[in-house]
Amino acid sequence: RPISAEQAERYAAEGARQIGLDEEQDLKGALGEATEVIAADLLDEGEKVRHSPEKLARVIIACYEQTSAHRNGLGTYGEHVAKNERA
């Protein structure tokens, strides 16, 4: 999700900017096609732009579970997330 206008101003003053989903193709180009880019809302609520440890942990666990499932022939990360969202 986008950060607030106020957060973007403070971020820009430090020479930083939020990475957007439109840059996913650029990331794939830089990292190679074998790399899967995982997009998720990791922003913590609050004035400062910070990652939410809980949200990040959930994504890391889902990636781990997906890797285990993939090794066992059970599908991709996207399929894994879709299945868990339906549950």
C-alpha positions, 0 to 999 in steps of 0.5 A: 500500500502507498505511504501517506503524503507526509511520510513520502515528504519525510522520506524524500527529504532523506533521499529515499522513496517507496518501492512500488509494484510497478517496479516488479518487472525491473526487479525481475530483470535485475535479479533474473527470471529464476527469482520469484518476487514476493509483493506484500503489504509489510508496512507497520501502522504509525508515523514512521515508515517501518516494516511490521515484524508480524507481517514480515514473519507471516510472509517468511513463514508462507515462503518457507511453507511454499518451498517445502510444498514445492519440493513435494510437488504441491504448487507455487507460492501464489497457489499456496497463498490463494489456498490459505486465503480461502481457508 
